[in-house]
Amino acid sequence: VFLKVKSAWPRAMGQGPGHPMGPMGAAFLLGSWSLALAFTDCQDATCSAQFLQVQAQARSPTSHPWPHFRGPQGQRSGATPEKWTNHTLKWSYHNPKGQYHNLHAGGPVIDQDENLYQMTSKGLFALNSSGHVLWHYETPGRSNNEVTLAGDYLLGSSKAGNAFAVHRRTGKEVWVTNLAPDAGGDCGYPAASEGVFVVGAVSGRHPPMPGGNERVFGLDVKKGTKLWEYKTDVPVWNLTPLFPGDGSTVFMDFAGGL
């Protein structure tokens, strides 16, 4: 059944709203896919990294509701839960020095205590569910990358070529690792899985479009030590690693290479 649904998906995506296999049908198939992956091993060579990631997530659910910019690792749905949209605005926050004094990088991540963590051009901020600032961490270099949650650690990187970990409860720095003299200024979404933090560094100088990162690193989440380093053929932009759940990671460079 899983393979039949998978092969029907491209045709569903190509139909108009009035077709039985239009957006509503596509949404149904999407849910069926996630359900099939949660209970059925996907071992066919054609299974994509995202399908395998959904399966891995079903086997090992995260304790945080929104640890990464994609939400729970492996989330494959574009629908926002109604309970998140049927309320009036409870609070808002901006820098006390002025609304335009700071710039946000990506969106927040949310932990199991309903605290949210937002990277900005002025560093990393932690706010509770009432909008009060819990702590502020000055990152080792300016960052345009969203952070990710891994257990009690918030992991991130900066344009100075540094990766770092901060304890989510205290805002205290756990470790900083210098990976390179610099890193690309594009917005990245580094992430962690199975104790490995995957992050980019070494600002790209690939003609005719400089930017991105020429290397991807795997770091130990707890200690920040470098486990491996990979040099890409062309730079990676907006690095967003996926984790199929078999100890590997998958990402794309700006030329479409995997």
Secondary structure, DSSP 4 states (H G I P E B T S, - for coil): -HHHHHHHHHHHHTS-TTSTTSHHHHHHHHHHHHHHHHHS---STT--HHHHHHHHHHHS--SSSB-BTTBSTT----PPPGGGTSS--------TT-TTS--B-S--EE-TTS-EEEEETTEEEEE-TTS-EEEEE--SS---S--EEETTEEEEE-TTSEEEEEETTT--EEEEEE-SS----S----EEETTEEEEEEEE---TT---SEEEEEEEETTT--EEEEEEEEEEESS---B--SSS--B---TTS--
